[in-house]
Amino acid sequence: MLDCFFNPRSIALVGASLNPEKLSSVIYESLNSRFTGELYPVNPAHEALGRVKCYPSIKAIKERVDLAVFAIGAEHIPEMIRDGAGQFAGAIIVSGGFKEAGPAGRMLEQELREAAARAGVRIIGPNCLGIYDTVTGLDTFFIPPERMERPPGGGLSILSQSGSFAVTVMDELAANGVGVARVVSYGNKTDVNESDCLDFLAADEATSAVVLYIESVEEGERFVNAAARCVLNKPVAALKVGHTKAAAAAARSHTGALAGRYEIYSAAFKKAGVIELHGYEDFLLACRVLGDNKDISHGRRVMIITDGGGIGVAIADSCVDLGLEVTPLGSSVTRALRGTLPSVCAVSNPMDLTGSVIDRDFGDALQKTLEGNEYDVAIVASLWGPPGLTDNLPALIAEKKKYLKKPVIICTPGGTYTRQREEHFRAMGLPVFFTPESAARAVSFIAEGRRDRWA
């Protein structure tokens, strides 16, 4: 049903321009450089854009197109949808001026909805940024690349009612090297909504995890059912905003959303098996750990390995506070470790390898504790003060992780020297966090995302 958005072979950009003062110029440049299908610029004011023919209307395009992207005044769009009936299957409407703008805008959006229904056209938007898709090269986000870095390809898909929220998150993910498959900003959702997208993403092989930003859900039962189906195949996490009066008022003026009682959403997330997020930092953490991590955690038992005892204790406290299990080492693992590690190491959970640590000690500790059935996930907290640690440590941990096939989260607090080492961990595909609390929270998302599934 949504192939016209996620697998388009041809696109018509209505309002296409090379004028840098127009938002459509950014969309045109992005599509022209990334999209591999046919691109038809539409604008009656131009016969050509550079050397590319420009069409006066969608009707003037001889071929039927899969997707039309509208970046023109809101008042013209319903009529163009009616006139273009049969010419395109889907429409992304980035234009604002609909129900978020007040009574007149609400009437215009109702007209748009009726026109699309009669024409048999599916709509994302209006008042949105549309889709950024690393699978197909579709990019209708009208933010210039120098102001918003695009993430590379990956397995994470993001659904966001807010375009600005999606832009900020994408910029941060790109800065952290976290890849995405598909990002959908659906704005006023006059037609396609989060439930439609979840139904598509549930079976989407390019998507390994889904994270949502939600201001409102109108069809509660449908959302729960769609989310539950998606959760059967991949982890789903969601942030519901607008639970205070001030935030609800902002949501109404932003996308025309009615926020609704927060308790209802929380219960719906629980029923569907969706990981509930609390705030922007949680959203970023979930994106990073679910997007980065390709391994499966079958439970909540955490092994903590560090070369600084205090950090290990802090991580343990954070884990327990989140309902994770920091279980003691079994006798057989203890014996194996005592026969492998230097005698100065505190063989326990958390495990302190002390300031005498060398790279190999981290590797040995990780392998001996995770290769059995006692632990589901490890947090490796590397403090870079000890002189025995080298830049080879990230590659060693990545090698062990690949062999063990269990999630490994890196916690590495510190300043300039430590932050430089982060790049080495990230290059090895290891999620990196800088505080005990964020590392523990990341592990809790892995545990919640895999709980009662794949076990």
Helices and strands as residue ranges (DSSP letters): H 3-6, E 10-14, H 23-34, E 38-42, E 48-49, E 52-53, E 65-70, G 74-76, H 77-83, E 88-93, G 99-101, H 103-119, E 122-124, E 130-133, E 153-160, H 163-175, E 180-185, H 194-202, E 209-214, H 220-231, E 236-240, H 245-255, H 262-272, E 275-277, H 280-292, E 302-306, H 309-321, H 331-338, E 351-352, H 359-370, E 377-381, H 393-404, E 408-411, H 416-427, E 432-433, H 436-450
